[in-house]
Amino acid sequence: MQLNIFYKSTACESKSKMTTPVKEIEITKVNFVGNGAMLLSDEGTFIVSLDKFKAIETLTPSQKEGFEIIDGENLSFLALDENL
């Protein structure tokens, strides 16, 4: 399972309700806060709810800190057998 983070820029919406293309960001740092993850990148800070990532949600705080960022878009946790 792979966790890719995308965002839409709402500043560039046209009158026809079309939005700019979804842009992939490169994660440089992750902080876990409550039931979410704060992802930092050159594009800004993004909050992601862990509700859809039950495997991460069930980890202890110390297990959540045992991860590696792979290629700026994937998180690999030592306590899990999968990349998210």
Secondary structure as the mmCIF struct_conf table of DSSP 4:
data_model
#
loop_
_struct_conf.conf_type_id
_struct_conf.id
_struct_conf.beg_label_comp_id
_struct_conf.beg_label_asym_id
_struct_conf.beg_label_seq_id
_struct_conf.end_label_comp_id
_struct_conf.end_label_asym_id
_struct_conf.end_label_seq_id
STRN STRN1 PHE A 6 TYR A 7
BEND BEND1 THR A 10 THR A 10
TURN_TY1_P TURN_TY1_P1 ALA A 11 CYS A 12
TURN_TY1_P TURN_TY1_P2 LYS A 15 SER A 16
HELX_LH_PP_P HELX_LH_PP_P1 THR A 20 VAL A 22
STRN STRN2 LYS A 23 GLU A 24
STRN STRN3 ILE A 27 VAL A 33
TURN_TY1_P TURN_TY1_P3 GLY A 34 ASN A 35
STRN STRN4 GLY A 36 SER A 41
TURN_TY1_P TURN_TY1_P4 ASP A 42 GLU A 43
STRN STRN5 GLY A 44 SER A 49
BEND BEND2 LEU A 50 LEU A 50
TURN_TY1_P TURN_TY1_P5 ASP A 51 LYS A 52
HELX_RH_AL_P HELX_RH_AL_P1 LYS A 54 GLU A 57
TURN_TY1_P TURN_TY1_P6 THR A 58 THR A 58
BEND BEND3 LEU A 59 LEU A 59
HELX_RH_AL_P HELX_RH_AL_P2 PRO A 61 LYS A 64
TURN_TY1_P TURN_TY1_P7 GLU A 65 GLU A 65
BEND BEND4 GLY A 66 GLY A 66
STRN STRN6 PHE A 67 ILE A 70
TURN_TY1_P TURN_TY1_P8 ASP A 71 GLU A 73
STRN STRN7 ASN A 74 PHE A 77
TURN_TY1_P TURN_TY1_P9 LEU A 78 ALA A 79
BEND BEND5 LEU A 80 GLU A 82
STRN STRN8 ASN A 83 ASN A 83
#
